[in-house]
Amino acid sequence: MKLLYFAWLKTKTGVSEETVSPPAEVETVADLLTWLKQRGPAFEDALADVEALRVAVNQEYAEMTDPVTAGDEVALFPPVTGG
């Protein structure tokens, strides 16, 4: 699974993209975020407020209940705001 981090998520985690192999129990976006938080303080901090996150799976906006699989590309980014 390829993960992409944007804006302050990239800054807080220190990673812009990576390839990971989550355990089989990771079946949804919510499961993935829970697993990622366990990777250390930087990830726990960056992903603490899921309401402040947007997720896209294979370039399509995703809900927390949407499924994820090993071959997916998952992008994590803050909500887009305009001015």
mmCIF file as gemmi writes it, N, C-alpha and C atoms, coordinates in Angstrom:
data_model
loop_
_atom_site.group_PDB
_atom_site.id
_atom_site.type_symbol
_atom_site.label_atom_id
_atom_site.label_alt_id
_atom_site.label_comp_id
_atom_site.label_asym_id
_atom_site.label_entity_id
_atom_site.label_seq_id
_atom_site.pdbx_PDB_ins_code
_atom_site.Cartn_x
_atom_site.Cartn_y
_atom_site.Cartn_z
_atom_site.occupancy
_atom_site.B_iso_or_equiv
_atom_site.pdbx_formal_charge
_atom_site.auth_seq_id
_atom_site.auth_asym_id
_atom_site.pdbx_PDB_model_num
ATOM 1 N N . MET Axp A 1 ? 0.853 -1.166 0 1 0 ? 1 A 1
ATOM 2 C CA . MET Axp A 1 ? 0 0 0 1 0 ? 1 A 1
ATOM 3 C C . MET Axp A 1 ? 0.902 1.234 0 1 0 ? 1 A 1
ATOM 4 N N . LYS Axp A 2 ? 0.597 2.148 -0.895 1 0 ? 2 A 1
ATOM 5 C CA . LYS Axp A 2 ? 1.368 3.382 -0.979 1 0 ? 2 A 1
ATOM 6 C C . LYS Axp A 2 ? 0.62 4.479 -0.232 1 0 ? 2 A 1
ATOM 7 N N . LEU Axp A 3 ? 1.325 5.151 0.675 1 0 ? 3 A 1
ATOM 8 C CA . LEU Axp A 3 ? 0.745 6.245 1.436 1 0 ? 3 A 1
ATOM 9 C C . LEU Axp A 3 ? 1.391 7.553 1.014 1 0 ? 3 A 1
ATOM 10 N N . LEU Axp A 4 ? 0.56 8.582 0.86 1 0 ? 4 A 1
ATOM 11 C CA . LEU Axp A 4 ? 1.022 9.922 0.517 1 0 ? 4 A 1
ATOM 12 C C . LEU Axp A 4 ? 0.55 10.876 1.607 1 0 ? 4 A 1
ATOM 13 N N . TYR Axp A 5 ? 1.454 11.719 2.089 1 0 ? 5 A 1
ATOM 14 C CA . TYR Axp A 5 ? 1.141 12.683 3.138 1 0 ? 5 A 1
ATOM 15 C C . TYR Axp A 5 ? 1.318 14.088 2.58 1 0 ? 5 A 1
ATOM 16 N N . PHE Axp A 6 ? 0.348 14.964 2.851 1 0 ? 6 A 1
ATOM 17 C CA . PHE Axp A 6 ? 0.39 16.321 2.325 1 0 ? 6 A 1
ATOM 18 C C . PHE Axp A 6 ? 0.295 17.353 3.445 1 0 ? 6 A 1
ATOM 19 N N . ALA Axp A 7 ? 0.813 18.557 3.161 1 0 ? 7 A 1
ATOM 20 C CA . ALA Axp A 7 ? 0.734 19.731 4.04 1 0 ? 7 A 1
ATOM 21 C C . ALA Axp A 7 ? 1.296 19.409 5.424 1 0 ? 7 A 1
ATOM 22 N N . TRP Axp A 8 ? 0.566 19.789 6.486 1 0 ? 8 A 1
ATOM 23 C CA . TRP Axp A 8 ? 1.104 19.6 7.832 1 0 ? 8 A 1
ATOM 24 C C . TRP Axp A 8 ? 1.237 18.135 8.214 1 0 ? 8 A 1
ATOM 25 N N . LEU Axp A 9 ? 0.531 17.236 7.553 1 0 ? 9 A 1
ATOM 26 C CA . LEU Axp A 9 ? 0.722 15.806 7.829 1 0 ? 9 A 1
ATOM 27 C C . LEU Axp A 9 ? 2.129 15.377 7.419 1 0 ? 9 A 1
ATOM 28 N N . LYS Axp A 10 ? 2.583 15.882 6.297 1 0 ? 10 A 1
ATOM 29 C CA . LYS Axp A 10 ? 3.946 15.602 5.834 1 0 ? 10 A 1
ATOM 30 C C . LYS Axp A 10 ? 4.963 16.189 6.815 1 0 ? 10 A 1
ATOM 31 N N . THR Axp A 11 ? 4.712 17.395 7.265 1 0 ? 11 A 1
ATOM 32 C CA . THR Axp A 11 ? 5.629 18.05 8.197 1 0 ? 11 A 1
ATOM 33 C C . THR Axp A 11 ? 5.698 17.309 9.529 1 0 ? 11 A 1
ATOM 34 N N . LYS Axp A 12 ? 4.542 16.951 10.076 1 0 ? 12 A 1
ATOM 35 C CA . LYS Axp A 12 ? 4.508 16.293 11.39 1 0 ? 12 A 1
ATOM 36 C C . LYS Axp A 12 ? 5.085 14.883 11.361 1 0 ? 12 A 1
ATOM 37 N N . THR Axp A 13 ? 4.838 14.143 10.29 1 0 ? 13 A 1
ATOM 38 C CA . THR Axp A 13 ? 5.348 12.769 10.231 1 0 ? 13 A 1
ATOM 39 C C . THR Axp A 13 ? 6.778 12.711 9.725 1 0 ? 13 A 1
ATOM 40 N N . GLY Axp A 14 ? 7.196 13.744 8.998 1 0 ? 14 A 1
ATOM 41 C CA . GLY Axp A 14 ? 8.526 13.738 8.402 1 0 ? 14 A 1
ATOM 42 C C . GLY Axp A 14 ? 8.612 12.868 7.162 1 0 ? 14 A 1
ATOM 43 N N . VAL Axp A 15 ? 7.456 12.492 6.615 1 0 ? 15 A 1
ATOM 44 C CA . VAL Axp A 15 ? 7.39 11.59 5.465 1 0 ? 15 A 1
ATOM 45 C C . VAL Axp A 15 ? 6.457 12.189 4.421 1 0 ? 15 A 1
ATOM 46 N N . SER Axp A 16 ? 6.862 12.16 3.158 1 0 ? 16 A 1
ATOM 47 C CA . SER Axp A 16 ? 5.958 12.62 2.101 1 0 ? 16 A 1
ATOM 48 C C . SER Axp A 16 ? 5.248 11.446 1.437 1 0 ? 16 A 1
ATOM 49 N N . GLU Axp A 17 ? 5.949 10.325 1.317 1 0 ? 17 A 1
ATOM 50 C CA . GLU Axp A 17 ? 5.311 9.107 0.812 1 0 ? 17 A 1
ATOM 51 C C . GLU Axp A 17 ? 6.096 7.902 1.282 1 0 ? 17 A 1
ATOM 52 N N . GLU Axp A 18 ? 5.393 6.78 1.366 1 0 ? 18 A 1
ATOM 53 C CA . GLU Axp A 18 ? 6.02 5.532 1.784 1 0 ? 18 A 1
ATOM 54 C C . GLU Axp A 18 ? 5.16 4.361 1.338 1 0 ? 18 A 1
ATOM 55 N N . THR Axp A 19 ? 5.777 3.206 1.303 1 0 ? 19 A 1
ATOM 56 C CA . THR Axp A 19 ? 5.059 1.971 1.019 1 0 ? 19 A 1
ATOM 57 C C . THR Axp A 19 ? 5.032 1.157 2.301 1 0 ? 19 A 1
ATOM 58 N N . VAL Axp A 20 ? 3.843 0.719 2.697 1 0 ? 20 A 1
ATOM 59 C CA . VAL Axp A 20 ? 3.675 -0.029 3.94 1 0 ? 20 A 1
ATOM 60 C C . VAL Axp A 20 ? 2.929 -1.33 3.666 1 0 ? 20 A 1
ATOM 61 N N . SER Axp A 21 ? 3.046 -2.245 4.612 1 0 ? 21 A 1
ATOM 62 C CA . SER Axp A 21 ? 2.321 -3.517 4.555 1 0 ? 21 A 1
ATOM 63 C C . SER Axp A 21 ? 1.547 -3.681 5.855 1 0 ? 21 A 1
ATOM 64 N N . PRO Axp A 22 ? 0.357 -3.093 5.933 1 0 ? 22 A 1
ATOM 65 C CA . PRO Axp A 22 ? -0.432 -3.221 7.16 1 0 ? 22 A 1
ATOM 66 C C . PRO Axp A 22 ? -0.844 -4.673 7.394 1 0 ? 22 A 1
ATOM 67 N N . PRO Axp A 23 ? -1.115 -5.031 8.641 1 0 ? 23 A 1
ATOM 68 C CA . PRO Axp A 23 ? -1.581 -6.385 8.93 1 0 ? 23 A 1
ATOM 69 C C . PRO Axp A 23 ? -2.962 -6.639 8.316 1 0 ? 23 A 1
ATOM 70 N N . ALA Axp A 24 ? -3.327 -7.89 8.224 1 0 ? 24 A 1
ATOM 71 C CA . ALA Axp A 24 ? -4.593 -8.293 7.598 1 0 ? 24 A 1
ATOM 72 C C . ALA Axp A 24 ? -5.81 -7.68 8.285 1 0 ? 24 A 1
ATOM 73 N N . GLU Axp A 25 ? -5.684 -7.343 9.566 1 0 ? 25 A 1
ATOM 74 C CA . GLU Axp A 25 ? -6.815 -6.767 10.303 1 0 ? 25 A 1
ATOM 75 C C . GLU Axp A 25 ? -7.177 -5.374 9.808 1 0 ? 25 A 1
ATOM 76 N N . VAL Axp A 26 ? -6.289 -4.73 9.075 1 0 ? 26 A 1
ATOM 77 C CA . VAL Axp A 26 ? -6.558 -3.387 8.55 1 0 ? 26 A 1
ATOM 78 C C . VAL Axp A 26 ? -7.416 -3.54 7.296 1 0 ? 26 A 1
ATOM 79 N N . GLU Axp A 27 ? -8.717 -3.291 7.479 1 0 ? 27 A 1
ATOM 80 C CA . GLU Axp A 27 ? -9.673 -3.489 6.388 1 0 ? 27 A 1
ATOM 81 C C . GLU Axp A 27 ? -10.33 -2.2 5.915 1 0 ? 27 A 1
ATOM 82 N N . THR Axp A 28 ? -10.317 -1.159 6.761 1 0 ? 28 A 1
ATOM 83 C CA . THR Axp A 28 ? -10.984 0.097 6.423 1 0 ? 28 A 1
ATOM 84 C C . THR Axp A 28 ? -10.024 1.272 6.608 1 0 ? 28 A 1
ATOM 85 N N . VAL Axp A 29 ? -10.451 2.438 6.148 1 0 ? 29 A 1
ATOM 86 C CA . VAL Axp A 29 ? -9.666 3.656 6.354 1 0 ? 29 A 1
ATOM 87 C C . VAL Axp A 29 ? -9.443 3.878 7.851 1 0 ? 29 A 1
ATOM 88 N N . ALA Axp A 30 ? -10.474 3.71 8.657 1 0 ? 30 A 1
ATOM 89 C CA . ALA Axp A 30 ? -10.346 3.896 10.106 1 0 ? 30 A 1
ATOM 90 C C . ALA Axp A 30 ? -9.322 2.93 10.692 1 0 ? 30 A 1
ATOM 91 N N . ASP Axp A 31 ? -9.363 1.674 10.261 1 0 ? 31 A 1
ATOM 92 C CA . ASP Axp A 31 ? -8.378 0.686 10.728 1 0 ? 31 A 1
ATOM 93 C C . ASP Axp A 31 ? -6.963 1.121 10.372 1 0 ? 31 A 1
ATOM 94 N N . LEU Axp A 32 ? -6.796 1.632 9.163 1 0 ? 32 A 1
ATOM 95 C CA . LEU Axp A 32 ? -5.482 2.071 8.71 1 0 ? 32 A 1
ATOM 96 C C . LEU Axp A 32 ? -4.969 3.212 9.582 1 0 ? 32 A 1
ATOM 97 N N . LEU Axp A 33 ? -5.815 4.193 9.861 1 0 ? 33 A 1
ATOM 98 C CA . LEU Axp A 33 ? -5.396 5.317 10.693 1 0 ? 33 A 1
ATOM 99 C C . LEU Axp A 33 ? -5.035 4.859 12.1 1 0 ? 33 A 1
ATOM 100 N N . THR Axp A 34 ? -5.803 3.942 12.653 1 0 ? 34 A 1
ATOM 101 C CA . THR Axp A 34 ? -5.494 3.391 13.976 1 0 ? 34 A 1
ATOM 102 C C . THR Axp A 34 ? -4.139 2.704 13.963 1 0 ? 34 A 1
ATOM 103 N N . TRP Axp A 35 ? -3.877 1.918 12.943 1 0 ? 35 A 1
ATOM 104 C CA . TRP Axp A 35 ? -2.592 1.222 12.82 1 0 ? 35 A 1
ATOM 105 C C . TRP Axp A 35 ? -1.443 2.212 12.661 1 0 ? 35 A 1
ATOM 106 N N . LEU Axp A 36 ? -1.646 3.228 11.84 1 0 ? 36 A 1
ATOM 107 C CA . LEU Axp A 36 ? -0.593 4.221 11.627 1 0 ? 36 A 1
ATOM 108 C C . LEU Axp A 36 ? -0.263 4.972 12.915 1 0 ? 36 A 1
ATOM 109 N N . LYS Axp A 37 ? -1.258 5.275 13.736 1 0 ? 37 A 1
ATOM 110 C CA . LYS Axp A 37 ? -1.025 5.984 14.998 1 0 ? 37 A 1
ATOM 111 C C . LYS Axp A 37 ? -0.088 5.202 15.913 1 0 ? 37 A 1
ATOM 112 N N . GLN Axp A 38 ? -0.081 3.89 15.792 1 0 ? 38 A 1
ATOM 113 C CA . GLN Axp A 38 ? 0.745 3.031 16.64 1 0 ? 38 A 1
ATOM 114 C C . GLN Axp A 38 ? 2.21 3.023 16.214 1 0 ? 38 A 1
ATOM 115 N N . ARG Axp A 39 ? 2.534 3.711 15.139 1 0 ? 39 A 1
ATOM 116 C CA . ARG Axp A 39 ? 3.902 3.697 14.614 1 0 ? 39 A 1
ATOM 117 C C . ARG Axp A 39 ? 4.832 4.669 15.324 1 0 ? 39 A 1
ATOM 118 N N . GLY Axp A 40 ? 4.309 5.449 16.246 1 0 ? 40 A 1
ATOM 119 C CA . GLY Axp A 40 ? 5.17 6.347 17.007 1 0 ? 40 A 1
ATOM 120 C C . GLY Axp A 40 ? 4.522 7.682 17.286 1 0 ? 40 A 1
ATOM 121 N N . PRO Axp A 41 ? 5.169 8.482 18.14 1 0 ? 41 A 1
ATOM 122 C CA . PRO Axp A 41 ? 4.592 9.762 18.556 1 0 ? 41 A 1
ATOM 123 C C . PRO Axp A 41 ? 4.3 10.724 17.404 1 0 ? 41 A 1
ATOM 124 N N . ALA Axp A 42 ? 5.145 10.772 16.401 1 0 ? 42 A 1
ATOM 125 C CA . ALA Axp A 42 ? 4.918 11.695 15.28 1 0 ? 42 A 1
ATOM 126 C C . ALA Axp A 42 ? 3.626 11.348 14.546 1 0 ? 42 A 1
ATOM 127 N N . PHE Axp A 43 ? 3.386 10.056 14.324 1 0 ? 43 A 1
ATOM 128 C CA . PHE Axp A 43 ? 2.165 9.629 13.637 1 0 ? 43 A 1
ATOM 129 C C . PHE Axp A 43 ? 0.952 9.796 14.55 1 0 ? 43 A 1
ATOM 130 N N . GLU Axp A 44 ? 1.12 9.483 15.835 1 0 ? 44 A 1
ATOM 131 C CA . GLU Axp A 44 ? 0.016 9.644 16.776 1 0 ? 44 A 1
ATOM 132 C C . GLU Axp A 44 ? -0.428 11.102 16.829 1 0 ? 44 A 1
ATOM 133 N N . ASP Axp A 45 ? 0.528 12.02 16.856 1 0 ? 45 A 1
ATOM 134 C CA . ASP Axp A 45 ? 0.216 13.446 16.884 1 0 ? 45 A 1
ATOM 135 C C . ASP Axp A 45 ? -0.436 13.902 15.576 1 0 ? 45 A 1
ATOM 136 N N . ALA Axp A 46 ? 0.144 13.513 14.463 1 0 ? 46 A 1
ATOM 137 C CA . ALA Axp A 46 ? -0.356 13.95 13.155 1 0 ? 46 A 1
ATOM 138 C C . ALA Axp A 46 ? -1.768 13.446 12.879 1 0 ? 46 A 1
ATOM 139 N N . LEU Axp A 47 ? -2.095 12.262 13.386 1 0 ? 47 A 1
ATOM 140 C CA . LEU Axp A 47 ? -3.38 11.631 13.076 1 0 ? 47 A 1
ATOM 141 C C . LEU Axp A 47 ? -4.354 11.672 14.248 1 0 ? 47 A 1
ATOM 142 N N . ALA Axp A 48 ? -4.056 12.475 15.26 1 0 ? 48 A 1
ATOM 143 C CA . ALA Axp A 48 ? -4.866 12.501 16.477 1 0 ? 48 A 1
ATOM 144 C C . ALA Axp A 48 ? -6.31 12.936 16.224 1 0 ? 48 A 1
ATOM 145 N N . ASP Axp A 49 ? -6.509 13.913 15.368 1 0 ? 49 A 1
ATOM 146 C CA . ASP Axp A 49 ? -7.847 14.462 15.132 1 0 ? 49 A 1
ATOM 147 C C . ASP Axp A 49 ? -8.328 14.058 13.739 1 0 ? 49 A 1
ATOM 148 N N . VAL Axp A 50 ? -9.028 12.933 13.656 1 0 ? 50 A 1
ATOM 149 C CA . VAL Axp A 50 ? -9.464 12.444 12.345 1 0 ? 50 A 1
ATOM 150 C C . VAL Axp A 50 ? -10.473 13.378 11.685 1 0 ? 50 A 1
ATOM 151 N N . GLU Axp A 51 ? -11.118 14.238 12.48 1 0 ? 51 A 1
ATOM 152 C CA . GLU Axp A 51 ? -12.042 15.219 11.9 1 0 ? 51 A 1
ATOM 153 C C . GLU Axp A 51 ? -11.284 16.265 11.082 1 0 ? 51 A 1
ATOM 154 N N . ALA Axp A 52 ? -9.989 16.42 11.351 1 0 ? 52 A 1
ATOM 155 C CA . ALA Axp A 52 ? -9.17 17.405 10.638 1 0 ? 52 A 1
ATOM 156 C C . ALA Axp A 52 ? -8.44 16.774 9.458 1 0 ? 52 A 1
ATOM 157 N N . LEU Axp A 53 ? -8.816 15.556 9.096 1 0 ? 53 A 1
ATOM 158 C CA . LEU Axp A 53 ? -8.162 14.835 8 1 0 ? 53 A 1
ATOM 159 C C . LEU Axp A 53 ? -9.129 14.564 6.866 1 0 ? 53 A 1
ATOM 160 N N . ARG Axp A 54 ? -8.59 14.499 5.696 1 0 ? 54 A 1
ATOM 161 C CA . ARG Axp A 54 ? -9.321 13.98 4.543 1 0 ? 54 A 1
ATOM 162 C C . ARG Axp A 54 ? -8.477 12.844 3.988 1 0 ? 54 A 1
ATOM 163 N N . VAL Axp A 55 ? -9.157 11.862 3.444 1 0 ? 55 A 1
ATOM 164 C CA . VAL Axp A 55 ? -8.475 10.68 2.917 1 0 ? 55 A 1
ATOM 165 C C . VAL Axp A 55 ? -8.996 10.405 1.519 1 0 ? 55 A 1
ATOM 166 N N . ALA Axp A 56 ? -8.092 10.061 0.632 1 0 ? 56 A 1
ATOM 167 C CA . ALA Axp A 56 ? -8.471 9.602 -0.704 1 0 ? 56 A 1
ATOM 168 C C . ALA Axp A 56 ? -7.845 8.231 -0.914 1 0 ? 56 A 1
ATOM 169 N N . VAL Axp A 57 ? -8.638 7.316 -1.432 1 0 ? 57 A 1
ATOM 170 C CA . VAL Axp A 57 ? -8.153 5.982 -1.777 1 0 ? 57 A 1
ATOM 171 C C . VAL Axp A 57 ? -8.224 5.871 -3.292 1 0 ? 57 A 1
ATOM 172 N N . ASN Axp A 58 ? -7.07 5.646 -3.89 1 0 ? 58 A 1
ATOM 173 C CA . ASN Axp A 58 ? -6.973 5.574 -5.35 1 0 ? 58 A 1
ATOM 174 C C . ASN Axp A 58 ? -7.579 6.813 -6.018 1 0 ? 58 A 1
ATOM 175 N N . GLN Axp A 59 ? -7.25 7.975 -5.438 1 0 ? 59 A 1
ATOM 176 C CA . GLN Axp A 59 ? -7.624 9.29 -5.957 1 0 ? 59 A 1
ATOM 177 C C . GLN Axp A 59 ? -9.119 9.577 -5.902 1 0 ? 59 A 1
ATOM 178 N N . GLU Axp A 60 ? -9.826 8.883 -5.006 1 0 ? 60 A 1
ATOM 179 C CA . GLU Axp A 60 ? -11.25 9.134 -4.769 1 0 ? 60 A 1
ATOM 180 C C . GLU Axp A 60 ? -11.435 9.414 -3.283 1 0 ? 60 A 1
ATOM 181 N N . TYR Axp A 61 ? -12.163 10.501 -2.946 1 0 ? 61 A 1
ATOM 182 C CA . TYR Axp A 61 ? -12.425 10.779 -1.538 1 0 ? 61 A 1
ATOM 183 C C . TYR Axp A 61 ? -12.998 9.537 -0.87 1 0 ? 61 A 1
ATOM 184 N N . ALA Axp A 62 ? -12.552 9.287 0.367 1 0 ? 62 A 1
ATOM 185 C CA . ALA Axp A 62 ? -12.977 8.091 1.083 1 0 ? 62 A 1
ATOM 186 C C . ALA Axp A 62 ? -13.524 8.456 2.459 1 0 ? 62 A 1
ATOM 187 N N . GLU Axp A 63 ? -14.458 7.646 2.925 1 0 ? 63 A 1
ATOM 188 C CA . GLU Axp A 63 ? -15.005 7.751 4.274 1 0 ? 63 A 1
ATOM 189 C C . GLU Axp A 63 ? -14.232 6.797 5.179 1 0 ? 63 A 1
ATOM 190 N N . MET Axp A 64 ? -14.373 6.979 6.483 1 0 ? 64 A 1
ATOM 191 C CA . MET Axp A 64 ? -13.657 6.13 7.438 1 0 ? 64 A 1
ATOM 192 C C . MET Axp A 64 ? -14.049 4.66 7.316 1 0 ? 64 A 1
ATOM 193 N N . THR Axp A 65 ? -15.248 4.393 6.835 1 0 ? 65 A 1
ATOM 194 C CA . THR Axp A 65 ? -15.717 3.012 6.729 1 0 ? 65 A 1
ATOM 195 C C . THR Axp A 65 ? -15.368 2.353 5.395 1 0 ? 65 A 1
ATOM 196 N N . ASP Axp A 66 ? -14.788 3.112 4.48 1 0 ? 66 A 1
ATOM 197 C CA . ASP Axp A 66 ? -14.446 2.56 3.164 1 0 ? 66 A 1
ATOM 198 C C . ASP Axp A 66 ? -13.299 1.554 3.281 1 0 ? 66 A 1
ATOM 199 N N . PRO Axp A 67 ? -13.324 0.518 2.452 1 0 ? 67 A 1
ATOM 200 C CA . PRO Axp A 67 ? -12.281 -0.508 2.517 1 0 ? 67 A 1
ATOM 201 C C . PRO Axp A 67 ? -10.954 -0.035 1.928 1 0 ? 67 A 1
ATOM 202 N N . VAL Axp A 68 ? -9.868 -0.626 2.43 1 0 ? 68 A 1
ATOM 203 C CA . VAL Axp A 68 ? -8.534 -0.441 1.859 1 0 ? 68 A 1
ATOM 204 C C . VAL Axp A 68 ? -7.914 -1.82 1.652 1 0 ? 68 A 1
ATOM 205 N N . THR Axp A 69 ? -7.099 -1.926 0.605 1 0 ? 69 A 1
ATOM 206 C CA . THR Axp A 69 ? -6.427 -3.192 0.317 1 0 ? 69 A 1
ATOM 207 C C . THR Axp A 69 ? -4.949 -2.934 0.043 1 0 ? 69 A 1
ATOM 208 N N . ALA Axp A 70 ? -4.19 -3.999 -0.018 1 0 ? 70 A 1
ATOM 209 C CA . ALA Axp A 70 ? -2.732 -3.913 -0.144 1 0 ? 70 A 1
ATOM 210 C C . ALA Axp A 70 ? -2.275 -3.109 -1.357 1 0 ? 70 A 1
ATOM 211 N N . GLY Axp A 71 ? -2.99 -3.151 -2.458 1 0 ? 71 A 1
ATOM 212 C CA . GLY Axp A 71 ? -2.56 -2.466 -3.669 1 0 ? 71 A 1
ATOM 213 C C . GLY Axp A 71 ? -3.019 -1.027 -3.799 1 0 ? 71 A 1
ATOM 214 N N . ASP Axp A 72 ? -3.683 -0.505 -2.773 1 0 ? 72 A 1
ATOM 215 C CA . ASP Axp A 72 ? -4.242 0.85 -2.848 1 0 ? 72 A 1
ATOM 216 C C . ASP Axp A 72 ? -3.193 1.937 -2.673 1 0 ? 72 A 1
ATOM 217 N N . GLU Axp A 73 ? -3.51 3.106 -3.226 1 0 ? 73 A 1
ATOM 218 C CA . GLU Axp A 73 ? -2.775 4.333 -2.944 1 0 ? 73 A 1
ATOM 219 C C . GLU Axp A 73 ? -3.679 5.171 -2.047 1 0 ? 73 A 1
ATOM 220 N N . VAL Axp A 74 ? -3.175 5.518 -0.876 1 0 ? 74 A 1
ATOM 221 C CA . VAL Axp A 74 ? -3.961 6.264 0.102 1 0 ? 74 A 1
ATOM 222 C C . VAL Axp A 74 ? -3.282 7.602 0.359 1 0 ? 74 A 1
ATOM 223 N N . ALA Axp A 75 ? -4.021 8.683 0.136 1 0 ? 75 A 1
ATOM 224 C CA . ALA Axp A 75 ? -3.508 10.028 0.374 1 0 ? 75 A 1
ATOM 225 C C . ALA Axp A 75 ? -4.17 10.602 1.62 1 0 ? 75 A 1
ATOM 226 N N . LEU Axp A 76 ? -3.361 11.208 2.477 1 0 ? 76 A 1
ATOM 227 C CA . LEU Axp A 76 ? -3.838 11.843 3.702 1 0 ? 76 A 1
ATOM 228 C C . LEU Axp A 76 ? -3.527 13.332 3.61 1 0 ? 76 A 1
ATOM 229 N N . PHE Axp A 77 ? -4.546 14.171 3.829 1 0 ? 77 A 1
ATOM 230 C CA . PHE Axp A 77 ? -4.356 15.607 3.66 1 0 ? 77 A 1
ATOM 231 C C . PHE Axp A 77 ? -5.374 16.372 4.5 1 0 ? 77 A 1
ATOM 232 N N . PRO Axp A 78 ? -5.079 17.651 4.789 1 0 ? 78 A 1
ATOM 233 C CA . PRO Axp A 78 ? -6.047 18.464 5.527 1 0 ? 78 A 1
ATOM 234 C C . PRO Axp A 78 ? -7.188 18.886 4.613 1 0 ? 78 A 1
ATOM 235 N N . PRO Axp A 79 ? -8.31 19.312 5.21 1 0 ? 79 A 1
ATOM 236 C CA . PRO Axp A 79 ? -9.408 19.816 4.384 1 0 ? 79 A 1
ATOM 237 C C . PRO Axp A 79 ? -8.945 21 3.547 1 0 ? 79 A 1
ATOM 238 N N . VAL Axp A 80 ? -9.491 21.112 2.372 1 0 ? 80 A 1
ATOM 239 C CA . VAL Axp A 80 ? -9.154 22.222 1.485 1 0 ? 80 A 1
ATOM 240 C C . VAL Axp A 80 ? -10.029 23.407 1.861 1 0 ? 80 A 1
ATOM 241 N N . THR Axp A 81 ? -9.395 24.56 2.023 1 0 ? 81 A 1
ATOM 242 C CA . THR Axp A 81 ? -10.157 25.769 2.33 1 0 ? 81 A 1
ATOM 243 C C . THR Axp A 81 ? -9.829 26.839 1.31 1 0 ? 81 A 1
ATOM 244 N N . GLY Axp A 82 ? -10.754 27.706 1.128 1 0 ? 82 A 1
ATOM 245 C CA . GLY Axp A 82 ? -10.55 28.795 0.173 1 0 ? 82 A 1
ATOM 246 C C . GLY Axp A 82 ? -10.56 30.14 0.878 1 0 ? 82 A 1
ATOM 247 N N . GLY Axp A 83 ? -10.204 31.17 0.136 1 0 ? 83 A 1
ATOM 248 C CA . GLY Axp A 83 ? -10.153 32.473 0.786 1 0 ? 83 A 1
ATOM 249 C C . GLY Axp A 83 ? -10.718 33.546 -0.033 1 0 ? 83 A 1
